[in-house]
């Protein structure tokens, strides 16, 4: 069975709406299956993962790679809503250091 959906669109929607999906590839994949194939029971996910093509869905690895690509792009544009907790913390720490470096001389130079 051929896939009939855009993987990145589905994943972005799931990641925007679920902190767990942003932080765990397993949770993201489970949510992905539930989203594109609501007819499949969660108890059948192992079978689905083994024969994903027969179900018309992408592999776990494809979802994992797409999540990484989405989060890499989100990091570039500063979209915190798509980053995992650790990535958000790292992004904030990096930007805080840049802010302090840039504005450490005070406001009197304007």
C-alpha positions in Angstrom: 0.0 0.0 0.0 1.4 3.4 -1.0 1.6 6.3 1.5 -1.0 9.0 0.8 0.1 11.7 3.2 2.9 14.2 3.6 5.1 13.0 6.5 6.6 16.3 7.5 3.1 18.0 7.6 1.7 15.2 9.8 4.8 15.2 12.1 4.9 19.0 12.5 1.2 19.0 13.5 1.8 16.3 16.1 5.0 18.0 17.4 3.2 21.4 17.8 0.5 19.7 19.8 2.5 17.3 22.0 5.5 17.9 24.1 5.9 14.1 24.4 6.1 13.8 20.6 8.8 16.4 20.5 10.9 14.6 23.1 10.5 10.9 22.1 10.7 9.3 18.7 8.7 6.3 20.1 5.9 8.5 21.2 6.0 10.5 18.0 5.8 7.2 16.0 2.9 6.0 18.0 1.1 9.3 17.6 1.9 9.2 13.9 0.4 5.8 13.4 -2.7 6.8 15.4 -3.0 9.9 13.3 -2.7 8.4 9.8 -4.3 5.0 10.6 -6.8 5.4 13.4 -8.2 2.0 12.5 -5.0 0.3 13.9 -5.1 -0.7 17.6 -2.1 0.2 19.6 -1.6 -3.4 20.5 -0.8 -4.0 16.8 2.0 -1.4 16.5 4.8 -3.9 16.6 3.3 -5.7 13.6 2.8 -2.3 11.9 6.4 -1.4 12.5 7.6 -4.6 11.0 5.4 -4.3 7.9 4.9 -0.6 7.6 4.8 -0.6 3.8 1.8 -3.0 3.9 0.0 -0.4 6.0 0.8 2.6 3.8 2.9 4.4 6.5 6.5 5.4 6.8 9.1 3.5 8.7 10.2 4.4 12.2 13.6 5.5 10.8 11.9 7.8 8.3 9.9 9.4 11.1 13.0 9.8 13.2 15.0 11.4 10.3 12.1 13.7 9.5 11.8 14.8 13.2 15.5 15.6 13.2 15.2 17.7 10.0 12.1 19.5 11.3 13.8 20.3 14.6 17.1 21.4 12.8 15.1 23.9 10.7 13.1 25.0 13.7 16.4 25.7 15.6 17.6 27.9 12.6 14.5 30.0 12.6 14.0 30.1 16.4 10.7 28.2 16.5 10.8 26.8 20.1 7.4 25.1 19.7 9.0 22.3 17.7 12.1 21.7 19.8 12.5 19.0 22.5 13.0 20.1 26.1 16.8 19.7 25.9 17.0 21.5 22.6 15.0 24.4 24.0 17.2 24.6 27.1 20.3 24.6 24.9 18.8 27.2 22.5 17.9 29.5 25.3 21.3 29.2 26.9 23.0 30.0 23.6 20.8 33.0 23.0 21.2 34.2 26.6 24.9 34.2 26.2 24.7 36.1 22.9 22.4 38.7 24.5 24.7 39.2 27.4 27.7 39.6 25.2 25.9 42.0 22.9 24.3 44.1 25.6 26.9 43.8 28.5 28.1 47.4 27.9 24.8 48.8 29.1 22.2 50.9 27.4 24.1 54.2 27.5 25.7 53.5 24.1 22.5 54.0 22.1 
